[in-house]
Structure formats: structure tokens, C-alpha cells
């Protein structure tokens, strides 16, 4: 576990040191977003929600570290400041005094569920020179899934045809379009979009995460 704090607020940092000690986690603190070293993957990122640029940074942080809990704290909670922080998409918003206790409580379930949810697919190095289907997972938490690689882009979709259960990845792949081996329905394996029936709905697109040189499937 690794907690990254982007603040120099002494009260918040003292609280986070207690949390890190209780959870056996490391705590790295930085004074600004620009100075923050976020590698290796953090378990939690704590930001001063009122710091310039903090609300705007939340979507980028969540996209880059989809398994990290992104928490914001407010020092002088006004209604508008609180609402702004909540609208930014933080996973947790708390006052600076309450942040540590609330973060510790939330991290207990957050880390456990993250570990259960994501499924390892392969090493990034395994993708070199392999295009098309690179993995089929029967027992992923997402259900049967297929992972595809197209020159640098890794996509994953559920691997069951919604028409009558055909195993899509056993069909024909042309570009990013897969044709079901049973009755010919077609889907885009990067968006999940249905392109041709008889299936009448899309297939589910699954989230892929690259972390520590490995590729994971992360259910939404
Ligand atoms: S099972 Fe896929 S088209 Fe019928």
C-alpha cells in the first residue's frame, strides 16, 4: 500500500502518518501536483481540494490510476467549496480534521475490493509482436472475457455473444470487428458496439489497466 499526499498541511500529514502506520502503508508527501511522483501505483492520493488545479486534476488522476482512492480535504468548509469538491469526482471529501479517520475507514474496504476485482491478463512484454486475441479469461470477475491487442492499443470485451451465447473470440477478426462463429453477429471489440445482427444489443466493454508492467482487467 502506498499513500501519496499532495499538501504541506501539517495536521493532515500527521493524520496520514497515523493511517499509514496503522495500515502498514508507506506515505509519500509532495508540496504540489507538479512535484508529485505518483509511480509506483498509489493506493490513495490525497489532495488539498482547494489547491489551484486540484478539482481539474481529479479526472486525470482517476484515469491514470483507476484503482487508487482519490481523496480531497477542505480546510475552511463553506457550502460552495464543499460542493465544488464533491462535483470534482473525489472518492472521498472530508474536512482536514476528519480526513485521516475517514480515509482509514474507507481504505479497509477499498483495497480489499480492488484486489479481488482486478484480474491479471499478461505481462506487457507478452504483447510484443502479437496482434488480435491475446487472452481469453473464463473465470475473470467480469465473466468470460477476451483481450485484444492492436499495435499499442489493448481492448477487452465480454466474450459471450448476446444472441445465443457463441464464444466471440473464436470467430473471425478483421481489424477490430469480430464476427460471431455461430450466426454471424458482428461487434467492435474496442467499443463493444454491435455492428450487425441477429444480436440486437452491444457487448460490454471491459476496462484494461496497465500497472507495473502487467495488464489487468478491472470490472467497472
Ligand atoms: S450466437 Fe452469436 S450470432 Fe448467434
Boltz pocket constraint, residues with backbone or C-beta under 6 A from the ligand:
constraints:
  - pocket:
      binder: B
      contacts: [[A, 161], [A, 162], [A, 163], [A, 164], [A, 165], [A, 166], [A, 180], [A, 181], [A, 182], [A, 183], [A, 184], [A, 185], [A, 197], [A, 198], [A, 199]]
      max_distance: 6.0
